[in-house]
Amino acid sequence: MIFASIPSPSTNIIEIGPLDIHIYGLMIGLGVVASIIVTTRRYARMGGDAAIAEKLLVWAVVAGVIGARIAYVAPRFSQIADRGFWHLFAIWEGGLALYGGLTAGVVVGIWLVHRNHGDVPMILDAAAIGIPLAQGIGRWGNYFNQELFGTPSNLPWAVEIEERFRPAQYVDSATFHPVFLYESLWNLVIVIPFVLWVERRFDLRRGNLFLVYLITYGLARFALEFIRTDSATIVAGMRANQLFAAVVVIVSAAILFVRQRKSIGSSPEVSA
């Protein structure tokens, strides 16, 4: 046994003089910076203009954060607004819906790249590593906010959650599945190595590597939704994000199959 359990963080704020730095925002920021650096370098190695990519990715990230917040707040609007109008914008408290951010960021990114005469499939393939890197780093912000945990667990790596953060139905439980850790490790240890292996092993049509990322991440997200305990909109008997993950996996797999089949016999550019 390596751990008895993962202890709760003692604080979610770093105090520097009069300045309070929320660790949640810091981890999100670190993930974003790492993602932009990696995606820009990969795009340049593929033959794209790094300067254009870096500038456009910043705006895509801004759109992603806005989209993530809107997607989180929309189904909980009255609950959050009752705490005060400014809480609608308090992202440092947590509350960013990944699929909302991913959708907004990708759509805006594609539009900006196309408008500036960049290579859209190329930037998507470059981001197939940058995005899961950001997710893997950013998920640790949930740990410091004591959120994104699952059902009660007595496993050696279960995370301790203070009573004030526990769901009402599990108020008497002290340790829970660390869903944030599962998702972080899945992105860093499974998604990134697998996507890189596929990139080197197979002659994929440009843009298809991003579909591989969507499928690989979506499978884990679908499974992890079974043990998440945070509030969620239920659609057709499933959590909304779980249903969305299933749709993403199925649609991405279908598009990958069709696009790759059409490109059989072609020679894609060598990527980094």
Secondary structure, 3 states (H helix, E strand, C coil): CCCCCECCCCCCEEEECCEEEEHHHHHHHHHHHHHHHHHHHHHHHCCCCHHHHHHHHHHHHHHHHHHHHHHHHHHHHHHHHCCCHHHHHCHHHCCCCHHHHHHHHHHHHHHHHHHCCCCHHHHHHHHHHHHHHHHHHHCHHHHHCCCCCECECCCCCCEECCHHHCCHHHCCCCEECCHHHHHHHHHHHHHHHHHHHHHHHCCCCCCHHHHHHHHHHHHHHHHHCCCECCCCCEECCEEHHHHHHHHHHHHHHHHHHHHHHHCCCCCCCCCC
